[in-house]
Amino acid sequence: MASHESDFQLPEAREDPLDAALDKQRMLARMFGLGEAPRLEHYELQERLGSGAMGVVYAAHDRKLDRQVAIKRIRAELGGDRRRLLEREAQAMARLSHPNVV
């Protein structure tokens, strides 16, 4: 009798509540065709793209403007400097000019 354990994998445990909500939505969709994507205001979160020293980035759909966006959630432990750090990162990204960077 063949084992079917490899057919189903539980999502990796994560501390971030948004990651947990995304994992739950994906599991419900796979198992029962149920589940609505988690939302932040009018943004519908789709998947976790990555994480770094400043925070976690998610792919999302902007329901107001009907476009794909990326949302960065800044880590709470960065304290009151979060806004300043995000502005510095945005300024650095704005200075980039390369055909492979959009």
ZIGIUR-V464379 format. One record per helix or strand. SS is the DSSP state (H for helix, E for strand). FROM is the first residue (numbers start at 1). TO is the last residue. Records with the same first field share a line. If there is no record, write none. Layout:
SS->FROM-TO, FROM-TO
This chain:
H->5-7, 17-32, 76-95
E->39-40, 43-51, 55-62, 67-74
